[in-house]
Amino acid sequence: MKTFALKPSLMALALAAAFPMHGALAQSADAPATEAKKDTTTLNTVIVTGSRRVENIRDVPMSISAIKGEELDAYNASGQDIRALSGRVPSLNIESDFGRTFPRFYIRGLGNTDFDLNASQPVGLVYDDVVQESPMLKGFPVFDVEQVEVLRGPQGTLFGRNSPAGVMKFDSVKPGKRFEGYVNTGFGNNNAFNLEAAVNTPLGEDWAVRAAVLMQRASDRVHNPLPGATSDLEGYNDKAARVQAAYKNGGFYALFNLRGRDYEGSATTFRANIIKRGTNDIVDGFDASNYPTDGYNEQTLRSKGVSARLRWDLSGMTLHSITAYDTAKFYSRGDVDGGFGSRFAGIPDGPRFPGQPSVIPFDAQTADGLPELKQATQEFRLQSNTSDALQWIGGLYFFKEKMTVDSFNFDSFSAGDPQNGYAYQHQDSTSWAAFGSLNYAVSNDLKIRGGLRYTDDKKDFDAARTQTPFGGKNAGPFTANPRATDWSWDLSANYTVNQDTSLFTRVATGYRAPSIQGRVLFGDSISVANSEKALSFEAGFKTDLLNKTARISGTVFSYKVDDLQLTAGSGSVNQNRLVNAKKATGQGFELDAQAIIARDWRTSLGLSYTDTEIKDDKLFVAPCGNATFQFLEANTGCTVQNKVSPDVKGVVLIGGNPLPRAPKWIANWTLRYSTELAGGDVYVLTDWAYKDEYNMFLYKAAEYRAKSLLEGGLRVGYGWNNSKYEVSAYVRNMTNEQQVVAAIDFNNLTGIINEPRSYGLQFKASF
């Protein structure tokens, strides 16, 4: 088997400059990243770097949103992870079946519900200019972050990896020229403790260092009344740190980044039989704090990475480079059947608990491990830095990933829950790409952009089952070696109507490499999905109104994806398989607005509508295990609402269905009031996020149709001494809305509920 590693000497050489590193900014990136004092009479200009240049968001010819500052503080204060950004901008949805790890991202309805550890996603994530490919790297905590940008639509002619749905871009606060820092700490219910701190130190004329840490922990809030299993669940201890060193001398700039995460907590609690059959309601008497299970539950994730971003300012052009190396180890064990099992020979029912109406007539306690994940990336980019009408960018990108995935099964019916099943997967991925973009100012008002990208992807995969549950036969090894190449492009234009208003239009193509699903612990085959290709159209406007006291942007869009990669369950077996839909389409609109509505009042509003459809009249998948264990009333499966295949038993047609986890409506709203009081400033901030109903799986079922969900937060605070000190109280999910947001595709109506209400106090000191 092929292996790879970056030796220390090679990394040291890269950090020294042999593989110079990329800085996202075309202009000086070494300035302090602290915010200037806000003008309370007009809206601040929003500067973004998603186009690989520093630009006013109004001049970027694509649909893009930015989140920063106080909003990010509010989420971290209550111990929120990256999923807290879900619904905070139009068309963005984030969810996870693993809890605080393995986030899955959706933009305009395009995402991937696959829970296997080698799953690919059509939404790219770029953290400090480094592409994070693995789901285990994408959940890195958001702390000491200057800004989050969400770029909607296919990306590829400017970013390292091809992303057919869009990109989430995170930019940490960079080292600056002043000694400064802050400590932000919070205490909440369930013994929650949250600490975020950063210190920035200049080291002479050329060097500056910035270190930041995050600690989030909470006690277990769920109790298991049954003996012989994990007794308390849903607590966590999440720690992360980042150290950056910046060097600036003449026309050379370097930024070195060392980061790591250490997480320990519970896997998601899957709760059996909590959905009323024939509806999507939670059963009567459900108690979220009570979880009877015969299984064990634990989850750990450790990741670390290093990167070097270098920039040389040359005559008429700038050379950028990014070198990065990331590793991770992961283990997650849970009771997938969501309850307490029983040998079903002649047993009609078992003890009853609130929200857990009956026993589970089968055993499914599994674990997934990632003992090895290594990712190495290198990007070179050369771009113009003149004020000429023609601007250009050209670049090369290299990606290499090596991973091992372990799958385990345990016997809940034997003392000590011994392991009785094991399977492994190995996957090596390599990719390289060449990309370029031209920007041309036809006039002072009209600017056009065009980009082109060539991508070459290859994967080498093998999997085998060496210990089979239930006394079956071992299987494998199974192998796959898909390879694909692609040309993608985009073309856009931006027209300045006046100093406050611009219009834009964009057409772009996107591509996702072939994917492999090899979870063979319970099956005797693997599946390979062919590469998918997207074509997207969008047009919109961006305008400042009422003397820059209001701002609104709007976009209409339409896209189609050929050979869309989808993840299908397999009925009553805990195994996925990949399929390609002939085509899928989506269309809708997005609105993003901010306003100063009075001297002390500010508000924002985001709204999006997305209508998606799978267009394939020959694509059938297995729904929940409806035909199994039907002699147990509480376990008769779900109410399937799709057309049954006339030829193959146990499958239904999904052509005509919307994409899974794709709510039609997403909305967010904030309102902030602030005023002077006793020499300081008091403020009240409320924020609300709404997601429409959606299908949890590819097929339709009454039980697996998530209800619409509205969640709100409130923060009241007081700052004094020029806002160097601030104390606040917060509450998240203030109405304590509780409902099923995801499910396990078994036949026992197992659901996952949303996060409950949290509240607490926060204190921040800046220096």
C-alpha positions in Angstrom: 0.0 0.0 0.0 1.2 3.5 -0.8 2.1 5.7 2.1 3.2 9.3 2.5 4.5 11.6 5.2 6.0 15.0 5.4 9.4 14.6 7.2 10.3 17.3 9.7 13.2 18.5 7.6 10.9 19.0 4.6 8.3 20.9 6.7 11.1 23.0 8.2 12.2 23.8 4.7 8.7 24.7 3.7 8.3 27.0 6.7 11.6 28.6 5.9 10.4 29.4 2.3 11.1 26.5 0.0 7.3 26.1 -0.3 6.3 29.7 0.3 2.9 30.3 1.6 -0.2 32.1 0.6 -1.7 35.2 2.2 -5.3 35.9 1.2 -4.8 39.6 1.0 -3.3 41.3 -2.1 -2.5 44.3 0.1 -0.6 44.4 3.4 -1.9 41.7 5.7 0.2 42.5 8.7 -1.9 45.4 10.0 -3.7 44.9 13.4 -7.0 43.2 12.9 -8.8 45.1 15.7 -12.0 46.9 14.7 -12.0 50.7 14.6 -14.5 52.5 16.7 -17.8 52.2 15.1 -19.6 55.1 13.5 -23.0 55.0 15.1 -24.7 57.1 12.3 -23.8 55.0 9.2 -23.2 51.4 8.5 -19.6 50.3 8.2 -18.3 49.1 4.9 -18.0 45.3 4.8 -14.6 44.2 3.4 -14.3 40.6 2.1 -11.4 38.6 0.8 -13.3 35.7 -0.8 -12.3 36.8 -4.3 -8.6 36.6 -3.2 -8.5 40.4 -3.1 -9.5 42.9 -0.5 -12.8 44.3 -1.8 -15.9 46.1 -0.7 -18.6 43.4 -0.6 -20.7 45.6 -3.0 -18.0 45.1 -5.7 -17.9 41.3 -5.6 -19.9 39.8 -8.4 -21.4 36.9 -6.5 -23.8 36.2 -3.6 -21.7 36.5 -0.4 -22.4 37.1 3.3 -20.2 38.0 6.2 -20.5 37.2 10.0 -18.2 38.8 12.6 -17.8 40.4 16.0 -20.6 40.4 18.4 -22.5 37.5 16.8 -19.6 35.2 17.1 -19.0 36.2 20.7 -22.6 35.3 21.6 -22.3 31.8 20.2 -19.1 31.0 22.0 -20.3 32.4 25.3 -23.0 29.7 25.5 -20.6 26.9 24.4 -22.0 26.6 20.9 -20.0 24.8 18.2 -19.8 25.5 14.5 -23.4 24.4 14.0 -24.5 27.7 15.7 -23.8 29.4 12.3 -26.6 27.4 10.7 -29.3 29.7 9.3 -27.4 32.8 10.3 -27.1 33.8 6.7 -29.3 33.0 3.8 -29.3 29.5 2.3 -26.9 28.0 4.9 -27.7 24.9 6.9 -25.3 23.0 9.1 -26.1 19.7 11.0 -24.4 16.7 12.4 -25.3 13.1 13.5 -22.2 13.0 15.6 -22.8 16.0 17.9 -19.9 18.5 18.2 -17.9 16.7 15.5 -18.4 15.9 11.9 -20.5 18.9 10.8 -22.3 18.6 7.4 -22.8 21.8 5.4 -25.5 22.7 2.9 -25.7 25.8 0.7 -28.8 26.3 -1.5 -29.9 22.8 -0.6 -26.7 21.1 -1.8 -24.9 18.9 0.8 -24.2 15.3 1.8 -26.0 13.3 4.5 -23.3 10.5 4.4 -22.1 9.6 8.0 -19.1 7.6 6.9 -15.8 9.0 7.9 -14.4 9.3 4.4 -17.5 11.2 3.1 -16.9 14.1 0.7 -19.0 17.3 0.8 -19.9 19.7 -2.0 -19.4 22.7 0.4 -15.8 23.6 0.9 -14.4 24.9 4.2 -11.3 27.2 4.2 -9.8 28.0 7.6 -7.0 30.6 7.5 -6.6 30.0 3.8 -6.1 26.2 4.3 -8.7 23.9 2.7 -10.1 21.5 5.3 -11.3 18.4 3.4 -12.1 15.8 6.1 -15.3 16.2 8.1 -13.1 15.7 11.2 -11.1 18.9 10.4 -14.2 21.0 9.4 -15.5 21.2 12.9 -12.5 23.1 14.3 -13.9 25.6 16.9 -14.6 29.2 15.9 -12.6 31.5 18.3 -10.6 34.7 17.9 -12.0 34.9 14.4 -12.1 38.2 12.6 -14.8 37.2 10.0 -16.7 34.3 8.5 -17.6 34.6 4.8 -20.1 32.4 3.0 -19.7 32.3 -0.7 -22.7 30.8 -2.5 -22.5 28.9 -5.8 -19.7 26.9 -7.4 -16.1 28.0 -6.5 -12.9 26.7 -8.0 -11.1 29.3 -10.1 -9.8 31.1 -7.0 -9.8 28.4 -4.2 -7.6 25.3 -3.7 -10.4 22.7 -4.0 -13.4 22.6 -6.3 -16.6 23.3 -4.3 -19.8 22.9 -6.5 -22.1 24.3 -3.8 -20.1 27.1 -2.2 -17.4 27.8 0.4 -17.3 28.8 4.0 -14.2 30.9 4.7 -12.9 31.6 8.2 -10.2 34.2 8.9 -8.6 34.3 12.3 -7.4 37.6 13.8 -3.8 38.1 12.6 -0.8 39.2 14.7 -0.5 43.0 14.7 1.8 45.8 15.8 0.3 46.5 19.3 0.4 44.7 22.5 -3.2 43.8 23.2 -5.6 41.0 24.1 -8.7 39.9 25.9 -10.2 37.3 28.2 -13.8 36.3 27.6 -15.3 33.8 30.1 -18.8 32.5 30.7 -20.6 30.3 33.2 -24.0 28.6 32.5 -26.4 25.9 33.3 -25.3 22.3 33.3 -22.1 23.6 34.9 -21.1 25.1 31.6 -17.8 26.9 31.5 -16.5 28.8 28.5 -13.2 30.6 28.2 -11.8 32.4 25.1 -8.6 34.4 25.4 -6.0 35.9 23.1 -2.8 38.0 23.5 -1.0 39.8 20.7 2.7 40.7 21.2 5.0 42.6 18.8 8.6 41.3 18.8 10.7 44.1 17.4 10.1 45.8 14.1 9.6 42.7 12.0 7.9 40.1 14.1 4.6 39.8 15.9 3.0 36.8 17.7 -0.6 36.1 18.6 -1.8 33.2 20.7 -5.4 32.3 21.3 -7.1 29.5 23.3 -10.6 28.2 23.7 -12.0 26.0 26.5 -15.6 24.8 26.5 -17.0 22.2 28.9 -20.3 21.2 30.4 -21.6 18.4 32.7 -23.7 15.5 31.5 -27.4 16.5 31.2 -28.8 13.1 30.3 -29.1 10.1 32.7 -29.4 6.4 31.8 -31.4 4.5 34.5 -30.3 1.1 33.3 -27.2 -0.6 34.8 -24.3 -2.0 32.9 -23.9 0.8 30.4 -22.9 4.5 30.2 -24.9 6.2 32.9 -24.5 9.9 32.1 -24.3 11.5 28.6 -24.1 14.7 26.5 -21.4 16.4 28.5 -18.2 17.6 26.8 -14.8 19.0 27.3 -13.5 20.8 24.2 -10.2 22.6 24.1 -8.4 24.3 21.1 -5.4 26.6 20.7 -3.8 28.5 17.9 -0.4 30.3 17.8 0.5 32.6 14.9 3.7 34.4 14.1 3.9 37.1 11.5 7.1 38.5 9.9 7.2 41.6 7.6 10.3 43.0 6.0 10.2 45.1 2.9 8.2 43.3 0.2 8.2 40.0 2.1 5.5 38.9 4.5 5.2 35.5 6.3 2.5 34.2 8.6 3.0 30.9 10.4 0.1 29.1 12.1 0.2 26.2 14.6 -3.2 24.9 15.8 -4.7 22.0 17.7 -7.9 20.6 19.2 -8.5 18.1 22.0 -12.2 17.0 22.4 -13.7 14.5 24.7 -17.4 14.0 25.2 -20.5 12.0 24.2 -21.6 10.9 20.8 -25.0 12.0 19.7 -27.8 10.2 21.7 -30.0 8.4 19.3 -33.4 8.0 21.0 -35.5 5.0 19.9 -39.3 5.2 19.5 -39.6 8.9 20.3 -41.7 9.7 17.2 -45.4 9.0 17.0 -46.1 6.6 14.2 -47.8 8.3 11.3 -46.7 11.8 12.4 -43.6 13.8 13.1 -44.6 14.5 16.7 -42.5 13.5 19.7 -44.3 10.9 21.8 -46.3 12.0 24.8 -44.4 12.1 28.1 -41.0 12.4 26.5 -38.2 13.4 28.9 -35.0 14.6 27.2 -33.0 14.1 30.4 -33.9 10.4 30.6 -32.3 7.9 28.2 -32.5 4.2 28.9 -29.9 2.4 26.9 -27.9 -0.8 27.2 -24.9 0.6 25.2 -21.8 2.5 25.9 -21.1 6.0 24.6 -17.9 8.0 24.2 -16.3 10.2 21.6 -12.8 11.7 21.3 -11.2 13.8 18.6 -7.6 15.1 18.5 -6.4 17.2 15.6 -3.4 19.4 14.9 -2.0 21.3 12.0 0.7 23.7 10.9 0.7 26.1 7.9 2.9 28.7 6.4 1.6 31.6 4.3 4.2 33.6 2.5 3.9 36.6 0.2 6.5 38.4 -2.0 5.6 41.8 -3.5 7.4 41.9 -6.8 7.3 44.4 -9.6 3.7 44.5 -10.9 2.8 41.2 -9.3 2.6 39.3 -6.0 3.6 35.7 -5.3 1.6 33.9 -2.7 2.0 30.4 -1.2 0.3 28.2 1.3 1.9 25.1 2.7 -0.2 23.1 5.3 -0.1 19.8 7.0 -3.0 18.5 9.2 -3.6 15.3 11.2 -6.5 13.9 13.2 -7.5 10.9 15.3 -11.1 10.2 16.1 -13.2 7.6 17.9 -17.0 7.5 18.4 -19.1 4.8 20.0 -22.8 4.8 20.6 -26.0 2.8 20.8 -27.2 3.2 17.3 -30.5 1.3 17.9 -31.2 4.1 20.4 -32.5 2.1 23.3 -32.2 -1.3 25.1 -32.2 -4.4 23.1 -33.8 -7.8 23.8 -33.6 -11.2 22.1 -36.9 -11.1 20.3 -37.8 -14.8 20.5 -41.3 -14.6 21.9 -40.8 -11.3 23.7 -43.7 -8.9 22.8 -42.6 -5.9 24.7 -40.3 -4.7 27.5 -40.2 -2.1 30.3 -41.5 1.3 29.5 -39.8 4.6 30.2 -40.9 8.1 29.2 -39.9 8.7 25.6 -38.8 5.1 25.3 -42.0 3.1 24.8 -40.6 -0.4 24.2 -37.5 -2.5 23.8 -35.6 -2.7 20.6 -35.9 -6.2 19.0 -32.3 -6.1 17.7 -28.9 -5.1 18.8 -26.9 -2.3 17.1 -24.1 -0.9 19.2 -21.2 0.3 17.0 -18.2 2.5 16.9 -16.2 4.3 14.2 -12.6 5.2 14.5 -10.2 7.3 12.5 -6.8 6.1 13.8 -5.0 7.9 10.9 -5.8 11.0 9.0 -3.0 13.0 7.2 -3.6 15.8 4.9 -1.0 17.8 3.0 -1.8 20.8 0.8 0.3 23.2 -1.2 -1.0 26.2 -3.2 1.0 28.7 -5.3 -0.7 31.8 -6.6 0.7 34.6 -8.7 -1.4 37.7 -9.2 -1.2 41.2 -10.5 -0.9 44.1 -8.0 -1.2 47.1 -10.3 -4.1 49.5 -10.9 -4.3 48.6 -14.6 -7.7 47.8 -16.1 -6.6 44.2 -16.5 -6.0 42.2 -13.4 -5.1 38.5 -13.3 -4.5 35.5 -11.0 -2.9 32.2 -11.8 -2.3 29.3 -9.5 -1.4 25.7 -8.8 -2.9 23.5 -6.1 -1.8 20.1 -4.7 -3.7 17.9 -2.3 -2.8 14.6 -0.7 -4.8 12.7 1.9 -4.3 9.4 3.6 -6.8 7.8 6.0 -7.7 4.6 7.8 -11.2 4.0 9.0 -12.1 1.4 11.6 -15.7 0.1 12.2 -16.6 -2.0 15.3 -19.7 -3.8 16.4 -20.4 -4.8 20.1 -22.7 -7.5 21.6 -25.1 -5.8 24.0 -26.5 -9.1 25.0 -23.3 -10.5 26.5 -21.7 -9.4 29.7 -19.3 -6.4 29.2 -20.6 -5.8 25.6 -17.6 -7.5 23.9 -16.6 -6.6 20.4 -18.0 -9.1 17.9 -17.4 -7.3 14.6 -14.6 -5.4 12.9 -14.0 -3.9 9.4 -11.5 -1.5 8.0 -11.1 1.0 5.2 -8.0 2.6 3.6 -8.3 5.5 1.3 -5.5 7.5 -0.3 -6.5 10.6 -2.3 -4.4 12.8 -4.5 -5.5 15.8 -6.5 -3.8 18.6 -8.4 -5.3 21.6 -10.2 -4.3 24.6 -12.3 -6.5 27.7 -12.1 -6.6 31.2 -13.3 -8.8 34.3 -13.4 -9.0 37.6 -15.4 -10.7 40.8 -14.2 -11.1 43.6 -16.8 -12.5 47.0 -16.2 -14.4 47.8 -19.4 -15.2 51.2 -17.9 -15.2 52.8 -14.5 -18.7 51.3 -14.0 -18.5 47.9 -15.7 -16.1 45.1 -14.7 -16.1 41.6 -16.0 -14.4 38.5 -14.6 -13.7 35.1 -16.0 -11.9 32.0 -14.6 -10.9 28.6 -15.7 -9.7 25.5 -13.8 -8.4 22.0 -14.6 -8.6 19.4 -11.9 -7.2 15.8 -11.7 -8.4 13.6 -8.9 -7.5 10.0 -8.0 -8.5 7.7 -5.1 -7.1 4.3 -4.1 -9.4 2.4 -1.7 -9.6 -1.0 -0.1 -11.9 -2.4 2.6 -12.5 -5.7 4.3 -14.5 -7.3 7.2 -12.2 -9.5 9.3 -14.7 -10.2 12.2 -18.3 -10.7 11.4 -21.2 -10.0 13.7 -23.8 -12.7 14.4 -21.5 -15.5 13.2 -21.5 -14.6 9.6 -18.6 -14.8 7.1 -15.8 -12.4 6.7 -15.6 -10.5 3.4 -13.2 -8.7 1.2 -10.9 -7.1 0.5 -12.9 -4.9 -1.8 -11.0 -2.3 -3.9 -11.8 0.7 -6.0 -9.5 3.1 -7.9 -11.7 5.9 -9.4 -10.0 8.7 -11.3 -11.6 11.8 -12.9 -10.5 15.0 -14.6 -12.6 18.1 -15.1 -12.6 21.6 -16.7 -14.7 24.1 -14.8 -15.1 27.8 -15.4 -17.0 30.9 -14.3 -18.0 34.3 -15.9 -19.3 37.3 -14.0 -19.9 41.0 -14.4 -20.5 43.8 -11.9 -22.1 47.1 -13.0 -21.9 50.2 -10.7 -25.2 52.1 -11.1 -24.0 54.9 -8.8 -21.8 55.2 -5.7 -24.4 53.3 -3.6 -25.7 50.6 -6.0 -24.3 47.8 -8.1 -25.7 45.0 -10.1 -24.1 41.7 -10.8 -24.6 38.5 -12.7 -22.6 35.2 -12.6 -22.6 31.8 -14.4 -20.3 29.1 -13.0 -19.7 25.4 -13.2 -18.6 23.2 -10.4 -17.3 19.6 -9.9 -17.0 17.0 -7.2 -14.6 14.1 -7.5 -15.9 10.5 -7.4 -16.7 9.2 -3.9 -16.5 5.7 -2.3 -18.7 4.2 0.4 -17.0 1.1 1.9 -18.8 0.5 5.2 -18.6 -3.3 4.9 -19.2 -4.2 8.6 -22.7 -5.3 7.7 -22.5 -5.7 3.9 -20.6 -7.5 1.3 -20.1 -4.8 -1.2 -18.8 -1.2 -1.7 -20.3 1.5 -3.8 -18.7 4.2 -6.0 -20.4 7.4 -7.1 -19.3 9.0 -10.3 -18.1 12.6 -10.3 -20.9 15.2 -10.3 -21.0 18.5 -12.3 -23.0 21.6 -11.5 -24.1 24.6 -13.6 -25.2 27.7 -11.7 -26.8 31.0 -12.8 -27.3 34.0 -10.5 -28.0 37.7 -10.7 -28.5 40.3 -8.1 -28.1 43.8 -6.6 -26.3 45.4 -3.7 -27.2 48.8 -2.5 -26.8 51.3 0.4 -29.8 53.3 1.2 -30.9 56.4 3.2 -27.5 58.0 3.5 -25.8 54.6 4.3 -28.1 53.9 7.2 -29.5 50.8 5.4 -28.0 48.2 3.2 -29.7 45.4 1.2 -28.5 42.8 -1.3 -30.7 40.4 -3.2 -30.0 37.4 -5.5 -32.0 35.1 -7.7 -30.4 31.8 -8.6 -30.9 28.6 -10.5 -28.7 25.6 -10.8 -28.7 22.0 -12.1 -26.4 19.2 -11.1 -25.7 16.2 -13.4 -24.9 12.9 -11.8 -25.6 14.3 -8.4 -24.0 12.1 -5.7 -26.5 11.0 -3.1 -26.3 8.8 0.0 -29.0 6.1 0.3 -29.6 4.0 3.4 -30.3 0.4 3.1 -33.5 -0.2 5.0 -33.0 -2.1 8.3 -29.2 -2.4 8.0 -26.9 0.3 9.4 -25.1 0.8 6.1 -25.0 3.5 3.4 -24.5 3.2 -0.3 -23.8 5.9 -2.9 -25.9 6.5 -5.9 -25.9 9.0 -8.7 -29.1 10.8 -9.6 -29.4 11.7 -13.3 -30.1 15.3 -12.4 -31.1 17.6 -9.6 -32.3 21.2 -9.9 -32.7 24.2 -7.5 -33.9 27.7 -7.8 -34.8 30.5 -5.4 -33.7 33.9 -4.1 -31.8 35.4 -1.2 -32.1 38.7 0.7 -29.6 40.1 3.1 -30.3 43.5 4.9 -28.9 45.7 7.7 -30.2 49.0 9.0 -29.8 51.7 11.6 -33.5 52.3 12.4 -32.9 54.9 15.1 -29.9 56.4 16.9 -29.7 53.5 19.4 -31.4 50.7 17.3 -29.8 48.4 14.7 -31.4 45.5 13.0 -30.5 42.8 10.3 -32.6 40.4 8.3 -31.7 37.5 6.1 -34.1 35.5 4.0 -33.8 32.7 1.4 -36.1 30.4 -0.5 -34.8 27.3 -2.2 -36.9 24.8 -4.2 -35.0 21.6 -5.1 -35.9 18.5 -6.9 -34.4 15.2 -7.8 -35.1 14.5 -11.4 -34.6 10.8 -12.1 -37.6 8.5 -12.9 -35.5 5.4 -12.5 -33.8 5.9 -9.1 -35.2 3.7 -6.3 -33.8 3.4 -2.8 -34.7 1.3 0.3 -36.8 3.1 2.9 -36.8 2.3 6.6 -37.0 -1.4 7.5 -40.7 -1.5 7.3 -41.0 -5.2 6.8 -38.9 -6.3 9.7 -40.1 -7.1 13.3 -43.7 -6.0 12.5 -45.0 -8.2 15.3 -43.8 -5.5 17.7 -46.3 -2.7 17.6 -43.9 0.1 18.5 -41.4 -1.1 15.9 -43.3 -1.3 12.7 -41.2 1.2 10.9 -42.1 4.4 9.2 -45.0 5.6 7.0 -43.4 5.7 3.6 -45.1 8.2 1.2 -43.3 7.4 -2.1 -44.3 5.2 -5.0 -43.2 1.5 -4.5 -41.2 -0.1 -7.3 -43.4 -2.5 -9.3 -40.4 -4.7 -10.0 -38.1 -4.8 -7.0 -39.5 -5.5 -3.5 -38.6 -3.1 -0.7 -37.6 0.0 -2.7 -39.4 3.2 -3.6 -39.0 5.9 -6.2 -37.3 9.2 -5.1 -37.5 11.0 -8.4 -39.5 14.2 -7.8 -38.5 14.5 -4.1 -36.6 17.5 -2.8 -33.0 17.1 -1.7 -32.6 15.9 1.9 -31.9 18.4 4.7 -32.9 21.2 2.3 -35.5 23.5 4.0 -37.2 25.8 1.5 -37.2 28.8 3.8 -34.3 30.0 5.9 -34.6 33.3 7.8 -32.6 35.1 10.5 -33.3 38.4 12.3 -31.4 40.4 14.9 -32.3 43.6 16.8 -29.9 45.5 19.0 -30.5 48.4 21.3 -27.7 50.3 23.0 -27.5 53.5 25.0 -25.2 55.3 27.4 -25.7 54.7 31.1 -23.6 55.8 34.1 -20.6 56.5 32.0 -20.8 53.2 30.1 -23.0 51.5 27.5 -25.8 49.1 28.1 -27.1 46.9 25.2 -29.8 44.4 24.5 -29.4 42.0 21.6 -31.8 39.4 20.3 -31.3 37.1 17.4 -33.7 34.6 15.8 -33.1 31.8 13.2 -35.9 29.9 11.3 -35.6 26.8 9.2 -38.5 25.4 7.3 -39.5 21.7 7.3 -37.4 19.2 5.3 -37.0 15.5 4.5 -34.4 13.8 6.6 -33.7 11.1 3.9 -34.0 10.7 0.2 -37.5 9.2 0.5 -40.6 10.8 2.1 -42.0 9.4 5.3 -44.4 11.1 7.7 -42.2 10.4 10.7 -39.0 11.6 8.9 -40.2 15.0 7.9 -38.6 17.5 10.2 -40.9 20.3 11.4 -40.1 23.9 10.9 -38.0 25.3 13.8 -37.6 28.8 15.2 -34.9 29.4 17.8 -34.1 32.7 19.5 -31.4 34.1 21.7 -31.1 37.1 24.0 -28.1 38.9 25.4 -28.1 41.8 27.8 -24.8 43.5 28.7 -23.0 46.5 30.1 -19.6 47.8 29.1 -17.5 50.4 30.8 -14.1 52.1 30.7 -14.4 52.6 26.9 -15.7 49.0 26.6 -12.6 47.5 28.0 -14.8 45.6 30.5 -18.1 44.0 29.7 -20.5 41.9 31.7 -23.6 40.2 30.1 -26.3 37.6 30.6 -27.4 35.3 27.8 -29.9 32.7 26.9 -30.0 30.5 23.8 -33.1 28.7 22.5 -35.0 30.8 24.9 -38.3 29.3 24.1 -36.8 25.8 24.7 -38.3 24.5 21.4 -37.8 20.7 21.3 -38.3 18.5 18.3 -36.8 15.8 16.2 -34.3 17.3 13.7 -32.7 14.1 12.4 -33.1 10.4 12.6 -31.5 7.0 12.2 -32.7 5.1 9.2 -33.7 1.9 11.1 -37.2 0.6 11.8 -37.6 1.8 15.3 -38.4 5.5 14.8 -35.1 6.6 16.3 -34.7 10.4 16.4 -32.2 13.1 17.3 -33.4 16.2 19.0 -32.2 19.8 18.9 -30.1 21.5 21.6 -32.1 22.5 24.7 -32.2 25.9 26.3 -28.9 27.2 27.7 -28.3 30.3 29.8 -25.5 32.0 31.8 -23.3 34.9 32.5 -20.3 36.2 30.6 -17.5 38.6 31.5 -15.0 40.1 29.0 -11.9 42.1 29.7 -9.7 43.7 27.0 -6.3 45.2 27.3 
